[in-house]
Amino acid sequence: MRDMIKILVILFLIISLFFLPQKTEDKEWIVNREVVARKPFVIKEPVDSTPIEKVQNRIDIPTTTSDWWKYPDVIYETTKSGNDLLVLVNKQYKLPSTYAPSDLVRASNSGIRRGENYYLRNILIPDLTNMVNDAKSSGIDLSIVSGYRSYQTQVSTYNYWLTKNNNNVDYVDTFSARPGHSQHQLGTAIDFSSSEIGDRLGDTFAYTNASKWLIENAYKYGFVLSFPKGYESITGYKYESWHYRYIGKANSTEMINSGMILENYLRTK
C-alpha cells in the first residue's frame, strides 16, 4: 500500500513538472499582450497650442520671394511709438503686444453713423467730424464698420479668417494682418462703409459714391488710403477701398503732392 502511495506521488510530481513550462509561457504571453495593448496610451510631451503661439509660428516665411503677401523671415519692432501718426506698421515692422493708445474715445463723438460701436484716437475726432459733415452736405453718407482693434482682438480676427479658409495662410495673409502688424491697433485706421451698400464691409464699397468722394477729398482731412489698387507688391495686401488711416492734414497733403502711396511715404519718415 505504501509503495502504491509513493508511486502515485511520484507520478503527480512528474505530471506537474510536465505542465509547468507551458503555464509559464502562457503567463509571459499574457504579460506581453498587456504591454502591447498599453502602448498607444504612452504619455507624450505637451504641445503649446495657444492662439498667440500659433500665429507667431507662422511668421517664419522667406524674404526672397516674389509672392507679395508673404511675411519676411525677420520681423522688427516699430522704430517709432504707436502714438506717432507717422509710425510705419507693415509686414516687416510690428507694434508691441502691449501697445494701446491712451486717448481712445467713441467714434460717435465725430457724428459718424454706427460710431457708438467703435473706438478711435481722440486726436483725429475734430478732422473726422468735419469730413463727415462736409460729406453729408455733398449728399454722401459715411458709416464706420471697424476702428481700433487691440492686439488680442487681432489674434482672434486673424485666427477667425484662418478657420474660415481651411487654414490657408497664404490666402489669409493677402487681406488680414497678423497680430501687431495691423494699423487698426493704432486707433487711427478706419474701415468705412455707407448706406448705399447696407453698411457692409467689402469690395462693393469701391463702386459707391462714398468711396469716390473719399478718394477725392479724404486727404484734405488727414485721411489717406492705406492699400491702393495696383500696389499689392508694395503694401503686401490686396486693394481695400474702405481702409483709410489718419496721418494729419499737413502730412496727408504732403503725401498726395509727392505722388507716393502711404507705404512709401511712411518709409521716408
Secondary structure, DSSP 8 states (H G I E B T S, - for coil): -HHHHHHHHHHHHHHHHHHHHHHHHHHHHHHHHHHHHHGGG---------HHHHHHHTT---SS-S-TT---S--EE-SS-TTSTT---SSSEE--TT---S-EEEGGGGT-BTGGG-EEEGGGHHHHHHHHHHHHHTT---EEEE----HHHHHHHHHHHHHHTTT-HHHHTTT---TT--GGGGT-EEEEE-GGGTT--SGGGGGSHHHHHHHHHGGGGTEEESS-TT-HHHHSS---TTEEEE--HHHHHHHHHHT--HHHHHHT-
